Amino acid sequence: MTENTERPVFVVSSPRSGSTLLRLILDAHPNLAVPPPAWLTHFIYPYLFSYGDLSNEANLAEMIEDSLATPTIRAWPISPTQEEVRDEMKEPSFAEMYAALHRLYAKSEGKERWGEKTPRVCFYMEDLKSMYPGAQFVHIIRDGRDVAIDIADSALWPNNLYATAGVWRDFVRSVSDSAKKLGPESFYVVSYEELCAEPEPVLVKLCEFLGEDFSPAMLAHQETDSTKQWAETPIHAKTARPITTDFVEMYKHRLPEADVGVIESLIGETLGEFGYALTGAPDDLSTREKRQLIENDTITNIASIEYKRWHDGKRKERLERGVWKQEDRDSLLWGFH
């Protein structure tokens, strides 16, 4: 096997933690190319066994074909063919296919170094470090109370705030566990709140870690074609704005104190580990009610998910018609609609 000397940059985080913002900021750098999320560690990597011996060209071709068929790669601004990916590969392996796809994107941008941002990479950091010994990981951390709101507010799943807070906890703990096995040259933490408040000094330090020169273009990510295209997706529309503090500490004005207390009962220890102060609000929710929230957003089937999304839209419609109002509710834990 050929020694891999590439130095990819992997942005890791829980969903809705500013990772897309950071991806677009890095993609605005003249030497860094970070395409939309690939999710290949999610869609392909766990099932490598099903492709058999990849030195067999037919098997390798199937893996490439399946990867190009993922909804994530199909959302890229380039559309590489199976032959182009194979020609770019130096050896028949998942790691080299993964890199080849990203190199093709980097070449389309006229850049030298590639990166990747997929939240689920949080659970595969050690695998990726083994594939790419020179890889560097950047963890963007955001207050879990705000993340819980942002996930519930989006088209993602789950959509109740107790379950979404649990998602944040599990993702960031996974990053912390893997980071213990990485040296300071391989792992770096960026605070979302600090990035939004003082972007230039934060990005200067990040570039020092990456071994890249700071570029002022990083402060104007919203002007790039990459951002303009990605911001057309409703869930990422906020990235079209300049870097802002508008979405920092949302929980202080969007959630009742009692809801904050319930969320802190679940993730308070982890919040403290990352330096976030707790409000000390009381937790008045019973264990039974917490289990109801978790159950509601876990095991289900496709038809149920489709119905839940439809019903969420109906609730929102009735809210807009004045059939009910937010003040009718004591808690927002079940979601905003």
ZALUMBA-646815 format. One record per residue: residue in three letters; x, y, z of N, C-alpha, C in turn. Coordinates in steps of 0.001 Angstrom, whole numbers, padded with zeros to 6 digits, always signed. Each point is the difference from the previous one (the first is absolute). Layout:
BEGIN
ALAXYZXYZXYZ ...
REM end
This chain:
BEGIN
MET+000844-001201+000000-000844+001201+000000+000878+001250+000000 THR-000344+000947-000817+000751+001247-000096-000194+000852+001241 GLU+001094+000588+000511-000126+000881+001168-000767+001258-000399 ASN-000992+000351+000800-000829+001163-000311+000620+001246+000640 THR+000335+000967-000813+000650+001212+000503-000924+001210-000050 GLU-001273-000219-000276-000934+001124-000077-000277+000570+001389 ARG-000423+001257+000032-000299+000684+001262-001416+000588-000055 PRO-001009-000854-000084-001366+000534-000042-000388+000648+001322 VAL-000960+000899-000082-000544+000666+001185-001419-000502+000204 PHE-000267-000593+001149-001335-000486+000306-000646+000900+001059 VAL-001116+000613-000359-000777+000800+000951-000992-000942+000682 VAL+000071-000077+001320-000887-000882+000755-000826+000820+000984 SER-001215-000481+000252-000891+000714+000916-001307-000767+000093 SER-000831+000411+000928-001380-000472-000040-000707+000757-001120 PRO-001149-000504-000472-000763+000770-000994-000388+001371+000553 ARG-000105+000975-000875-000468+001357+000320+000902+000716+001008 SER+001306-000247-000129+000962+000633+000907+000856+001052-000683 GLY-000334+000341-001229+000810+000959-000745+001000-000670-000913 SER-000120-001317-000174+000973-000703-000845-000134+000391-001467 THR-001217+000264-000456-000171+000448-001383+000616+001380-000184 LEU-000206+000877+000967+000628+001321-000050+001515-000149-000090 LEU+000567-000850+000856+001451-000171-000012+000461-000647-001303 ARG-000771-000942-000517+000352-000604-001293+000110+001065-001077 LEU-000989+000879-000057-000019+001032-001045+001108+001027+000212 ILE+000323+000273+001254+001121+000906+000296+001309-000614-000488 LEU+000192-001290+000287+001216-000677-000445+000031-000113-001526 ASP-001161-000263-000597-000066-000133-001454+000302+001324-000693 ALA-000154+001111+000726+000319+001318-000572+001506+000262-000003 HIS+000762-000834+000712+001460+000154+000044+000590-000382-001362 PRO+001001+000722-000473+000542-000275-001345+000688-001350-000148 ASN+000314-000680+001102+000688-001286-000110-000839-001178+000482 LEU-001184+000259+000527-000810-001053+000596-001308-000193-000768 ALA-000318-001245-000269-001243-000334-000704-000796-000969+000863 VAL-001140+000469+000481-000836-000823+000893-001400-000061-000605 PRO-000319-001071-000699-001294-000106-000693-001149-000254+000968 PRO-001220-000049-000494-001128-000393+000846+000245-001382+000603 PRO-000696-000306+001108+000238-001273+000687-000135-001205-000926 ALA+000919-000958+000183-000021-001206-000828-000780-001136+000658 TRP+000093-000110+001308-000696-001035+000766+000406-001417-000403 LEU+001165-000174-000609+000374-001338-000444+000359-000916+001164 THR+000429+000565+001129+000212-000840+001181-001326-000498+000555 HIS-001073+000632-000389-001344-000387+000440-000647-000968-000985 PHE+000084+000314-001278-000702-000784-001013+000779-001228-000492 ILE+001322+000106-000081+000804-001027-000666+000926-000757+000954 TYR+000740+000719+000802+001078-000594+000805-000447-001173+000881 PRO-001142+000073+000702-000383-001140+000840-000307-001270-000787 TYR-000184+000139-001294-000417-001134-000833+001073-000426-001007 LEU+001251+000341+000292+001080-000361-000915+000078-001507-000223 PHE-000395-000759+001038+000044-001459-000133-000790-000479-001218 SER-001049+000762-000366-000897-000462-001063+000600+000172-001394 TYR+001180+000642-000094+000628+000200-001305+001106-001022-000273 GLY+000282-000841+000988+000994-001040-000206+001400+000558-000202 ASP+000778-000683-000805+001387+000365-000269+000033+001179-000977 LEU+000478+001154+000478-000016+001201-000838+001102+000000-001050 SER+000908-000969+000053+000970-000105-001084-000651-000573-001259 ASN-001207-000522+000183-000815-000428-001134-000686+001246-000561 GLU+000289+000325-001238-000486+001252-000588-001531+000098-000015 ALA-000672-001136-000160-001469+000034-000012-000532+000390+001378 ASN+000626-000533+001046-000423+000343+001362+000278+001473+000299 LEU+001180+000443-000399+000368+001398+000215-000958+000926-000738 ALA-000347-000376-001214-000916+000814-000797-001350+000137+000688 GLU-000457-001077+000657-001284+000065+000713+000062+000972+001165 MET+001119-000019+000733+000131+000923+001124+000001+001448-000487 ILE+000710+000263-001074+000026+001359-000549-001393+000394-000489 GLU-000648-000921-000684-001345+000274-000524-000969+000323+001134 ASP+000026-000798+001059-000896+000229+001130+000298+001323+000690 SER+001280+000365+000075+000385+001258+000644-000488+001200-000801 LEU+000128-000082-001314-000462+001093-000859-001524+000119+000010 ALA-000676-001082+000381-001464+000009+000029-000565+000532+001311 THR+000847+000263+000990-000510+000518+001276-000626+001375-000217 PRO-001048+000339+000738-000621+001322-000173+000953+001137+000352 THR+000995-000288+000813+000953+001026+000415+000985+000346-001114 ILE+000607-001021-000593+000933+000270-001104-000743+000575-001200 ARG-001230-000436-000203-000792+000549-001108-000318+001483+000199 ALA+000113+000470+001247-000252+001421+000282+001245+000860-000191 TRP+001123-000611-000330+001228+000767-000219-000126+000869-001259 PRO+000778+001061-000065-000040+000853-001197+000734-000609-001187 ILE+000725-001103+000201+000621-000718-001111-000657-001375-000101 SER+000079-000599-001177-000610-001316-000221+001027-000945-000615 PRO+000937-000474+000812+001033-000884-000549-000582-001321-000475 THR+000577-000540-001033-000424-001307-000497+000768-001089+000737 GLN-000491-001204-000140+000669-001142+000618+001432-000129-000538 GLU+000176+000229-001285+001316-000112-000617+000942+001082+000519 GLU-000523+001210+000192+000842+001089+000507+000470-000296+001419 VAL-000885-000542+000822+000392-000347+001365+001057-001097-000032 ARG-000229-001018-000794+000963-001115-000066+001354+000488-000502 ASP+000014+000863-000984+001264+000510-000539+000750+000827+001042 GLU-000730+000646+000890+000620+000836+001032+000570-000836+001150 MET-000491-001222+000135+000407-000855+001120+001388-000600-000232 LYS+000774-000070+001083+001352-000556-000063+000031-001473+000379 GLU-001059-000464+000655-000095-001404+000388-001465-000342+000228 PRO-000352-001267-000039-001416-000380+000158-000406-000138+001467 SER-000452+001089+000599-000404-000029+001409-001063+001060+000245 PHE-000746-000170+001080-000988+001012+000369+000681+001327+000273 ALA+001105-000033+000768+000695+001235+000364+000435+000777-001231 GLU+000489-000720-001009+000478+000684-001193-001153+000508-000855 MET-001112-000724-000021-001175+000493-000720-000518+001276+000668 TYR-000063-000024+001320-000463+001148+000791+000876+001216-000320 ALA+001309-000222+000023+000927+001089-000287-000106+000452-001451 ALA-000140-000948-000915-000072+000350-001420-001184+000914-000291 LEU-001136-000314+000578-001177+000856-000187+000286+001421+000466 HIS+000632+000114+001155+000271+001330+000550+001115+000714-000769 ARG+000967-000762-000514+001031+000626-000834-000608+000548-001285 LEU-000966-000737-000553-000653+000480-001220-000728+001320+000272 TYR-000632+000095+001169-000650+001269+000351+001048+001104+000134 ALA+001096-000306+000713+001046+001004+000201+000557+000478-001340 LYS+000220-000931-000915+000520+000377-001327-000987+000893-000749 SER-001297-000276+000182-001006+000830-000679+000010+001428+000527 GLU+000500+000164+001241+000095+001330+000613+001392+000608-000179 GLY+000916-000760-000607+001361+000492-000170+000771+000064+001302 LYS-000282-000945+000908+000629+000025+001327+000786-001277+000255 GLU+000875+000063+001000+000928-001095+000259-000493-000974+001072 ARG-000634+000503+001027-000281-000819+001188-001499-000154+000193 TRP-000430-001231+000324-001428-000232+000169-000374-000209+001461 GLY-001272+000232+000264-000551-000238+001331-001371-000628-000120 GLU-000574-000337+001141-001306-000663+000004-000755+000397+001252 LYS-001312+000186-000153-000849+000326+001131-001261-000840-000064 THR-000059-000993+000860-001209-000783+000180-000136-000243+001500 PRO-001067+000471+000643-000092-000190+001455+000260-001431+000464 ARG-000463-000993-000750+000169-001380+000437+001448-000481-000035 VAL+000890+000810-000564+001423-000318+000063+000468-000041+001462 CYS-000753+000639+000884+000314-000042+001441+000241-001426+000481 PHE-000695-000953-000582+000067-001383+000455+001034-000829-000765 TYR+000727+000634-000924+000964-000724-000830+001368+000687-000020 MET+000275+000836+000973+001253+000752+000007+001213-000920+000026 GLU-000051-001032+000804+001148-000907+000102+000192-000776-001299 ASP-001096-000387-000641+000100-000685-001291+000658+000917-001034 LEU-000434+001265-000025+000528+000936-000987+001462+000347+000275 LYS+000359+000071+001257+001407+000266+000341+000878-001161-000444 SER-000540-001210+000079+000739-001170-000472+000150+000036-001520 MET-001060+000442-000692+000061+000088-001464+000944+001110-000455 TYR-000038+001138+000715+000766+001183-000382+000802+000463+001210 PRO+001196-000535+000217+000794+000333+001192+000262+001496+000168 GLY+000004+000739-001105+000247+001436+000089-001245+000835+000206 ALA-001140-000647+000183-001274+000723+000138-000016+000885+001236 GLN-000702+001109-000126-000230+000902+001135-001497+000140+000210 PHE-000397+000002+001280-001410+000061+000359-000283+001305+000735 VAL-001043+000696-000432-000418+001255+000629-001396-000203+000560 HIS-000118+000081+001312-001302-000165+000657-000592+001376+000275 ILE-001112+000308-000640-000701+001239+000328-001085-000347+001011 ILE+000116+000603+001178-000902-000300+001108-000941+001179+000233 ARG-001264-000314+000190-001019+001021+000242-000822-000409+001217 ASP-000524+000968+000712-000828-000256+001177-001120-000982-000352 GLY-000050-001119+000741-000970-001047-000301-001442+000434+000150 ARG-000260+001009+000810-001372+000500+000146-000458+000686-001285 ASP+000918+000728-000642-000320+000629-001285-000095-001037-001115 VAL+000873-001006+000062-000047-001058-001006-001331-000736+000066 ALA-000474-000271+001216-001289-000680+000162-001115+000785-000685 ILE+000024+001308+000162-000989+000863-000654+000146-000069-001514 ASP+001243+000094-000462+000243+000081-001443-000377-001294-000715 ILE+000278-001145+000608-000395-001264-000628-001525-000095-000047 ALA-000647+000324+001121-001459-000076+000054-000653+000976-000963 ASP+000687+001093-000285-000516+001036-000894+000156-000370-001468 SER+000854-000973-000289+000355-000313-001377-000846-001152-000534 ALA+000350-000435-001199-000705-001134-000598+000638-001326+000398 LEU+000927+000045+000955+000685-001207+000436-000861-000778+000986 TRP+000497-001140+000383-000679-000856+000969+001018-000395+001048 PRO-000326-000044+001292-001309+000186+000617-000406+001470+000056 ASN-001225+000247+000483-000431+001396+000064-000615+000398+001329 ASN+000191-000807+001063-000325+000531+001326+001298+000330+000710 LEU-000031+000998+000849+001235+000588+000513+000749-000878+000988 TYR-000681-000912+000642+000691-000906+000910+000835-000995-000813 ALA-000595-000538-001047+000728-000941-000858+001133+000697-000751 THR-000227+001225-000474+001048+000694-000748+001169+000370+000905 ALA-000279+000318+001254+001090+000265+000947+000844-001257+000189 GLY-000656-001143+000018+000725-001258+000118+000877-000270-001204 VAL-000448+000401-001172+000817-000139-001215+001293+000794+000159 TRP-000114+001243+000433+001188+000839+000216+000969-000673+000963 ARG-000510-000468+001128+000857-000636+001009+000758-001191-000591 ASP-000690-000860-000734+000634-001209-000517+001060+000322-001050 PHE-000268+000985-000841+000975+000374-001025+001258+000589+000635 VAL-000163+000958+000904+001189+000673+000533+000790-000914+000923 ARG-000677-000907+000682+000737-000962+000824+000811-000947-000864 SER-000549-000380-001136+000744-000863-000918+001264+000701-000481 VAL-000124+001291-000340+001173+000767-000424+001034+000041+001119 SER-000453+000291+001212+000931+000091+001136+000730-001315+000233 ASP-000721-001108-000107+000619-001308+000206+001083-000267-001042 SER-000291+000301-001257+000981-000238-001059+001164+000982+000077 ALA-000286+001238+000427+001047+001026+000066+001097-000375+000991 LYS-000335-000795+001011+001000-000421+000990+001107-000826-000639 LYS-000271-000571-001165+000985-000836-000679+000749+000764-001091 LEU-000278+001302-000104+000651+000831-001002+000932+000994+000664 GLY+001089+000328-000677+000922+000988+000521-000455+001413-000310 PRO+000652+001007+000607-000387+001402-000222+000185+000456-001437 GLU+000815-000717-000771+000178+000360-001406-001144-000514-000867 SER-000855-000848+000600-001072-000629-000778-001395+000438+000395 PHE-000143+000642+001142-001346+000317+000502-000041+001415+000551 TYR-001072+000721-000375-000141+001408+000411-001471+000297+000234 VAL-000291+000833+000991-001382+000349+000337-000264+001466-000324 VAL-001089+000240-000683-000469+001361-000281-001333+000192+000691 SER-000124+001060+000771-001271+000341+000636-000870+000765-000985 TYR-001212-000505-000221-000931+000690-000890-000260+001420+000493 GLU-000184+000132+001299-000308+001315+000576+001163+000973-000209 GLU+001231-000476+000173+001165+000867-000197+000200+000319-001485 LEU-000252-000985-000854+000104+000234-001447-000960+001099-000430 CYS-001214-000032+000533-001002+001001-000385+000326+001376+000566 ALA+000573+000045+001206+000285+001281+000648+001272+000649-000520 GLU+001033-000808-000242+001289+000532-000442+000581-000896-001089 PRO-000578+000040-001169+000399-000953-001036+001458+000077-000422 GLU+000535+001191-000172+001365+000078-000535+001039-000643+000909 PRO+000087+000365+001292+001018-000666+000831-000207-001503+000129 VAL-001264-000439+000017-000268-001434+000079+000500-000708-001257 LEU-000237+000589-001156+000406-000625-001261+001510+000091-000217 VAL+000624+001047+000495+001465+000097-000087+000641-001162+000760 LYS-000511-000270+001213+000539-001103+000807-000297-001353-000654 LEU-001187-000124-000593-000340-001248-000674+000953-000241-001169 CYS+000281+001026-000760+000916-000142-001133+001403-000377+000477 GLU+000425+000523+001125+001301-000373+000558+000026-001498+000290 PHE-001084-000508+000584-000092-001432+000270+000066-000806-001290 LEU-000685+000462-001038-000061-000725-001267+001273+000143-000832 GLY+000873+000925+000394+001204+000238-000790-000281+000761-001269 GLU-001042+000803+000018-000386+000807-001164+000066+001479+000360 ASP+000254+000829-000981-000040+001443+000227-001444+000445+000136 PHE-000245+000910+000911-001349+000564+000116-000325+000807-001256 SER-001250-000116-000451-000453+000767-001161-001222+000837+000389 PRO+000001+001298-000299-001171+000841+000280-001270-000511-000679 ALA+000157-000795-001069-001176-000537-000693-000844-000861+000935 MET+000606-000530+001046-000724-000838+000945-001046+000793+000778 LEU+000174+001296+000079-000938+000858+000730-001188+000411-000861 ALA+000021-000393-001251-001082+000363-000922-000494-001242-000729 HIS-000198-001079+000746-000431-001258-000611-001302+000158-000765 GLN-000856+000938+000461-001331+000160-000603+000067+000510-001433 GLU+001168+000447-000423+000145+000524-001358+000425-001067-001007 THR+000301-001205+000469+000478-001041-000916-001163-000701-000696 ASP+000288-000537-001171-001016-000771-000726-000408-001230+000802 SER+000956-000581+000703-000276-001188+000805-001083+000276+001030 THR+000120+001134+000692-000997+000361+001015-001334+000346-000643 LYS+000045+000768-001058-001249+000415-000643-000807-001205-000467 GLN+000692-000999-000517-000694-001200-000465-000557-000797+001185 TRP+000809-000173+001030-000423-000818+001141-001114+000679+000784 ALA+000018+001314+000060-001010+000747+000758-001373-000059-000641 GLU-000087-000497-001223-001306-000161-000639-000815-001097+000666 THR+000682-000890+000734-000693-001041+000760-000554+000636+001266 PRO-001312-000087+000248-000593+000696+001156+000707-000263+001329 ILE+000430-001235+000223+000623-000338+001276+001340+000712+000189 HIS+000601+000472-001114+001296+000674+000083-000081+001465-000426 ALA-001191+000546-000040-000179+001375-000494+000769+001029+000833 LYS+000167-000275+001291+000675+000958+000883+001462+000202-000381 THR+000588-000959-000708+001417+000133-000352+000236+001101-001020 ALA-001072+000515-000614+000147+001089-000964+000311+001321+000688 ARG-000161+000038+001318+000281+001227+000742+001486+000093+000348 PRO+000491+001209+000220+001349+000123+000572+000036-000663+001378 ILE+001186-000284+000496+000151-000598+001327-000677+000915+001022 THR-000851-000588+000847-000810+000804+000914-000177-000699+001344 THR-000288+000796+001027-000293-000553+001330-001506-000164+000224 ASP-000789+000155-001045-001464-000031+000147-000516-001330+000555 PHE+000767-001065-000181-000492-001314+000401+000755-000555+001215 VAL+000624+000891+000743+000707-000366+001227-000932+000189+001194 GLU-000013-000988+000903-000815+000031+001226-001480+000207-000297 MET-000490-000684-001021-001421+000081-000345-000887-000527+001120 TYR+000511-000993+000728-000832-000630+001029-000467+000990+001054 LYS+000746+001095+000183-000354+000967+001040-001294+000747-000303 HIS-000336+000128-001272-001224+000731-000339-001029-000848-000745 ARG+000370-001239-000333-000949-000825-000759-000645-001106+000834 LEU+000582-000330+001124-000535-001110+000787-000453+000445+001383 PRO-001090-000561+000499-000380+000239+001390+001101-000517+000930 GLU+000130+000629+001146+001050-000393+000956-000100-001480+000358 ALA-001224-000489+000159-000189-001398+000388+000539-000947-001073 ASP-000165+000345-001292+000516-000837-001078+001532-000023+000014 VAL+000593+001155+000289+001460+000059+000092+000483-000920+001125 GLY-000720+000001+001110+000367-000864+001114-000050-001471-000375 VAL-001008-000390-000747-000130-001402-000426+001163-000364-000922 ILE+000314+000873-000940+001101-000269-000926+001319-000090+000758 GLU+000203+000899+000955+001237-000026+000771+000113-001254+000854 SER-001129-000566+000393+000054-001243+000772+000575-001139-000833 LEU-000158+000099-001312+000495-001032-000906+001435+000256-000437 ILE+000333+001245-000313+001312+000281-000606+000856+000943+000839 GLY-000447+000305+001216+000719+000966+000827+001459-000363+000239 GLU+000264-001260+000280+001379-000427+000251+000875+000247-001222 THR-000517-000324-001173+000765+000190-001233+000156+001485-000313 LEU-001036+000787+000225+000127+001455-000176+001145+000529+000851 GLY+000045-000431+001259+001049+000453+000911+001392-000387-000473 GLU+000126-001188-000585+001302-000460-000497+000527+000911-001099 PHE-000911+000639-000724+000411+000900-001077-000044+001475+000422 GLY-000173+000243+001263+000104+001357+000513-001265+000826-000050 TYR-001144-000628-000228-001261+000743-000039-000627+000034+001397 ALA-000352+001199+000447-000597+000156+001322-001447-000462-000016 LEU-000424-000633+001081-001383-000455+000117-000848+001073+000671 THR-001281+000009-000322-000904+000992+000592-000435-000396+001399 GLY+000030-001305+000274-000487-000465+001295-001504-000088+000058 ALA-000668+000125-001150-001467-000103-000032-000419-001395+000462 PRO-001103-000092+000720-000430-001304+000519-000491-000934-001107 ASP+000158-001288+000264-000496-001036-000905-001247-000612+000621 ASP-001159+000347-000554-001270-000449+000572-000658-001111-000807 LEU+000707-000531-000993-000604-001022-000849+000257-001391+000582 SER-001031-000809+000024+000133-001345+000559+000774-000912-000953 THR+000526-001082+000524+000695-000990-000826-000933-000555-001073 ARG-001248-000214+000339-000976-000512-000955-000169+000964-001173 GLU-000096+001293+000288-000189+000990-001070+001252+000096-000887 LYS+001168-000146+000594+001234+000030-000783+000062-001203-000937 ARG-000439-001139+000508-000013-001195-000842-000995+000147-001149 GLN-001090+000697+000243-000963+000254-001068+000655+000814-001120 LEU+000771+001005+000378+000674+000845-000990+001019-000797-000814 ILE+000782-000833+000675+000996-000803-000697-000678-001001-000934 GLU-001018-000685+000492-000690-001010-000796-000627+000605-001242 ASN-000538+001207+000129-000729+000610-001107+000871+000231-001225 ASP+001308+000159+000210+000883+000351-001115+001070-001053-000285 THR-000264-001249+000390+001018-001020-000264-000517-001024-001000 ILE-000227-001220+000434-000357-001068-000925-001340+000284-000672 THR-000001-000050-001321-001230+000249-000748+000174-000583-001404 ASN-000886+000312-000909+000141-000454-001380-000190+001188-000939 ILE+000269-000220-001280-000025+001095-000968-001374+000661-000068 ALA-001058-000812+000008-001348+000564-000074-000284+000891+001200 SER+000459-000410+001175-000225+000800+001208+000755+001317-000069 ILE+001226-000048-000491+000784+001232-000131-000677+000959-000968 GLU-000469-000535-001125-000692+000851-000974-001241+000634+000619 TYR-000741-000811+000792-001193+000553+000636+000390+001058+001019 LYS+001029-000233+000779+000413+000976+001010+000381+001323-000653 ARG+000712-000070-001113+000368+001240-000695-001255+000704-000526 TRP-000937-000777-000525-001249+000571-000495-000769+000648+001151 HIS-000060-000691+001133-000751+000517+001148+000675+001237+000581 ASP+001330+000029-000018+000721+001189+000446-000392+001203-000855 GLY-000088-000227-001315-000420+001079-000893-001418+000462+000270 LYS-000887-000940+000323-001379+000362+000323-000066+000816+001288 ARG+000795-000373+000990+000018+000757+001260+000505+001417-000243 LYS+001041+000106-000829+000538+001320-000328-001050+000835-000728 GLU-000719-000635-000908-001052+000702-000745-001085+000512+000945 ARG-000398-000827+000973-001030+000429+000950+000511+001120+000897 LEU+001300-000030+000323+000600+001078+000767-000094+001311-000766 GLU+000330-000055-001284-000035+001213-000824-001422+000508-000199 ARG-000986-000915+000054-001403+000411-000148-000591+000505+001308 GLY+000747-000121+001095-000484+000469+001289-000876-000978+000745 VAL-000017-001275-000458-000785-001020+000698+000568-000228+001396 TRP+001312+000094+000113+000650-000085+001306+001183+000966+000001 LYS+000578+000256+001157+001159+000874+000098+000987-000603+000990 GLN+001252+000411-000137+001052-000582+000841-000297+000176+001489 GLU-000686+001084+000341-000293+000264+001406-000953-001037+000599 ASP-000641-000800-000867-000897-001044+000498+000775-001169+000607 ARG+001307-000010-000178+000811-001142+000423+000886+000378+001187 ASP+000128-000926+000921+000893+000217+001135+001439-000355-000347 SER+000163-000866-000990+001332-000487-000366+000127-000091-001519 LEU+001233+000204-000463+000305-000129-001427+000817-001256-000293 LEU+000181-000851+000995+000843-001171-000166-000448-000910-001131 TRP-001295-000036-000290-000499-000889-001040+000233+000568-001408 GLY+000603+001175-000109+000248+000620-001291-000680+001340-000089 PHE+000298+000738-001037-000487+001376-000086-001357+000133-000678 HIS-000519-001092-000564-001313+000085-000668-000934-001044+000564 
REM end
